[in-house]
Amino acid sequence: THDPEALVPMEQRISSEPSRCDVCGQKHAAERSFRVRCYARRKPEDPSERDQPRLMHKDIYKSGIRCAQGLLGVPALPSKKVAKLREQMRAALGAEEFAPSA
């Protein structure tokens, strides 16, 4: 699927120990493990998808929920949190304590 809302975890394995994500290498719960197949990344100079469709890679990767969502373009942090963090950073960088001394 190309829809992050349609992600469905892999079937439960017999083992209850955590899996490792093939994308980032971090451990994740087995019940939150996804199988992922990828397309080659398109470059601006590549022909359009209509003119030359991409083929999916044969390899299948195990992925945790955050990496699966990231591969589908969902930001790791909600937009509101990112905007608030940027606002806080701008305010902190504009404070006198962060101004370069002359």
C-alpha positions as CSV (number, residue, x, y, z in Angstrom):
1,T,0.0,0.0,0.0
2,H,1.0,3.6,-0.4
3,D,-1.4,4.6,2.3
4,P,0.1,4.9,5.8
5,E,-3.4,4.5,7.3
6,A,-3.7,1.0,5.7
7,L,-0.5,-0.4,7.3
8,V,-1.2,-3.8,8.9
9,P,1.3,-5.6,11.1
10,M,2.8,-8.9,10.2
11,E,1.2,-12.0,11.7
12,Q,2.4,-12.9,15.2
13,R,5.5,-15.0,15.4
14,I,6.0,-17.8,17.9
15,S,8.9,-15.9,19.5
16,S,7.9,-13.1,21.8
17,E,11.3,-11.4,21.8
18,P,11.7,-8.1,20.0
19,S,12.6,-8.0,16.3
20,R,15.1,-5.6,14.7
21,C,14.1,-3.2,12.0
22,D,16.0,-3.7,8.8
23,V,15.8,0.0,8.1
24,C,17.2,1.5,11.3
25,G,18.4,-1.5,13.2
26,Q,16.4,-0.6,16.4
27,K,14.4,-3.2,18.3
28,H,10.7,-3.1,18.0
29,A,7.8,-5.2,19.3
30,A,7.0,-8.2,17.2
31,E,3.3,-7.2,17.0
32,R,4.4,-3.8,15.4
33,S,6.5,-5.4,12.7
34,F,5.8,-4.7,9.0
35,R,7.0,-6.2,5.7
36,V,8.1,-3.6,3.3
37,R,9.1,-3.7,-0.4
38,C,10.5,-0.6,-2.1
39,Y,10.8,1.1,-5.4
40,A,14.0,2.7,-6.6
41,R,14.0,6.4,-5.8
42,R,13.1,8.7,-8.7
43,K,15.5,11.5,-9.6
44,P,14.3,14.8,-11.2
45,E,15.9,13.9,-14.5
46,D,14.2,10.4,-14.7
47,P,11.4,9.9,-17.1
48,S,7.8,10.1,-15.7
49,E,6.2,7.1,-14.1
50,R,3.7,6.9,-17.0
51,D,6.5,6.7,-19.6
52,Q,8.7,4.3,-17.6
53,P,7.1,2.6,-14.6
54,R,9.4,1.6,-11.8
55,L,9.7,-2.0,-10.8
56,M,9.5,-3.0,-7.1
57,H,12.7,-4.5,-5.6
58,K,12.4,-8.2,-4.9
59,D,13.9,-7.9,-1.4
60,I,11.4,-7.8,1.5
61,Y,12.4,-5.9,4.7
62,K,11.1,-6.0,8.2
63,S,10.3,-2.5,9.5
64,G,9.0,-1.0,12.7
65,I,6.0,1.3,12.6
66,R,8.0,4.6,12.6
67,C,10.3,3.5,9.7
68,A,7.3,2.2,7.7
69,Q,5.5,5.5,8.2
70,G,8.6,7.4,7.3
71,L,9.1,5.4,4.1
72,L,5.5,6.4,3.2
73,G,6.2,10.0,3.9
74,V,4.6,10.4,7.3
75,P,6.7,12.7,9.5
76,A,8.0,11.1,12.8
77,L,6.5,14.0,14.8
78,P,3.1,15.5,14.2
79,S,3.2,18.8,12.3
80,K,1.9,20.8,15.3
81,K,4.8,19.5,17.4
82,V,7.3,20.3,14.7
83,A,5.9,23.8,14.3
84,K,6.0,24.4,18.1
85,L,9.6,23.1,18.3
86,R,10.7,25.4,15.5
87,E,9.0,28.4,17.2
88,Q,10.8,27.6,20.4
89,M,14.1,27.2,18.7
90,R,13.7,30.5,16.9
91,A,12.9,32.2,20.1
92,A,15.9,30.7,21.9
93,L,18.3,31.6,19.1
94,G,17.0,35.1,19.1
95,A,17.6,35.5,22.8
96,E,20.4,37.7,24.0
97,E,22.2,34.7,25.6
98,F,22.7,33.2,22.1
99,A,23.7,36.4,20.3
100,P,27.4,36.4,19.3
101,S,29.5,38.6,21.4
102,A,31.3,41.5,19.6
